[in-house]
């Protein structure tokens, strides 16, 4: 099983911490309170490129990079892609 399939299969386990919510909202200038749902929709989109490097998955989608722990499915951080 490749990494992107594993992440997509376990999308329902995706979560983050209270600090993670604040960090992601600040980094991405999001106007939503449901950061986890926003991230799930981005990860599940057709143009998401999912790679695994060590203990983390990196999801590159719509000029954002989301970092997800591969073991706990915790969204660690997200930031805008530097151009």
C-alpha positions as semicolon CSV with decimal commas, in nm:
position;residue;x (nm);y (nm);z (nm)
1;X;0,000;0,000;0,000
2;X;0,146;0,337;-0,089
3;X;0,149;0,632;0,148
4;X;-0,118;0,846;-0,016
5;X;-0,367;0,557;-0,017
6;X;-0,294;0,490;0,351
7;X;-0,359;0,853;0,442
8;X;-0,679;0,866;0,237
9;X;-0,808;0,541;0,387
10;X;-0,755;0,678;0,739
11;X;-0,887;1,028;0,671
12;X;-1,152;0,984;0,942
13;X;-0,872;0,961;1,202
14;X;-0,735;1,304;1,109
15;X;-0,724;1,552;1,398
16;X;-0,515;1,832;1,546
17;X;-0,456;2,003;1,878
18;X;-0,601;2,334;1,995
19;X;-0,265;2,498;1,928
20;X;-0,259;2,329;1,588
21;X;-0,595;2,486;1,499
22;X;-0,465;2,832;1,586
23;X;-0,135;2,778;1,403
24;X;-0,302;2,651;1,085
25;X;-0,562;2,931;1,085
26;X;-0,286;3,191;1,130
27;X;-0,047;3,040;0,873
28;X;-0,312;3,001;0,603
29;X;-0,527;3,306;0,693
30;X;-0,830;3,078;0,721
31;X;-1,170;3,211;0,820
32;X;-1,312;2,877;0,932
33;X;-1,337;2,720;1,276
34;X;-1,340;2,365;1,140
35;X;-0,975;2,344;1,036
36;X;-0,972;1,963;1,038
37;X;-1,264;1,945;0,794
38;X;-1,097;2,205;0,571
39;X;-0,776;1,999;0,569
40;X;-0,966;1,676;0,497
41;X;-1,129;1,832;0,192
42;X;-0,790;1,955;0,065
43;X;-0,624;1,615;0,121
44;X;-0,913;1,440;-0,054
45;X;-0,909;1,669;-0,359
46;X;-0,803;1,530;-0,696
47;X;-0,505;1,764;-0,733
48;X;-0,346;1,681;-0,394
49;X;0,007;1,540;-0,415
50;X;0,075;1,324;-0,109
51;X;0,426;1,213;-0,019
52;X;0,570;1,049;0,288
53;X;0,907;1,141;0,429
54;X;0,998;0,960;0,751
55;X;0,728;0,997;1,014
56;X;0,526;1,260;0,826
57;X;0,305;1,292;0,522
58;X;0,328;1,610;0,321
59;X;0,025;1,712;0,119
60;X;0,090;1,969;-0,151
61;X;-0,238;2,112;-0,279
62;X;-0,361;2,452;-0,406
63;X;-0,033;2,624;-0,308
64;X;-0,055;2,491;0,049
65;X;0,163;2,233;0,220
66;X;0,000;2,034;0,501
67;X;0,214;1,825;0,738
68;X;0,047;1,521;0,896
69;X;0,204;1,275;1,141
70;X;0,195;0,931;0,977
71;X;0,132;0,739;1,299
72;X;-0,117;0,951;1,494
73;X;-0,286;1,126;1,197
74;X;-0,230;1,460;1,372
75;X;-0,217;1,764;1,147
76;X;0,106;1,919;1,270
77;X;0,114;2,236;1,065
78;X;0,025;2,390;0,733
79;X;0,172;2,677;0,540
80;X;0,149;2,852;0,208
81;X;0,391;2,726;-0,053
82;X;0,680;2,963;-0,112
83;X;0,713;3,065;-0,475
